[in-house]
């Protein structure tokens, strides 16, 4: 049993190293969501900021919570502020996302 565990661990290490050579990143990415609705800046500007964050931080997987869009980022659809905050809480509670950036939310 212990020998099998050692083989699996070594296999996982080599797999991580191969991924690092292919992507230039070592380790997993951190998934961070951004809520789109509810900012005085407007949805388009929030999406633009999320795209910029994704480009400048390859160690983060930036995704959106809000209405459908053509940003190319993974989007968890929610039609209004209340439903996007409810979905945000569910995604955090279930470990789908590690963190979220949102505006006008009472914690």
Secondary structure, 3 states (H helix, E strand, C coil): CHHHHHHHHHHHHHHHHHHHHHHCCCCCCEEEEEECCCCCCCHHHHHHHHHHHHHHCCCEEEEEEECCCCCCCCEEECCCHHHHHHHHHHHHHCCCCCEEECCCCCC
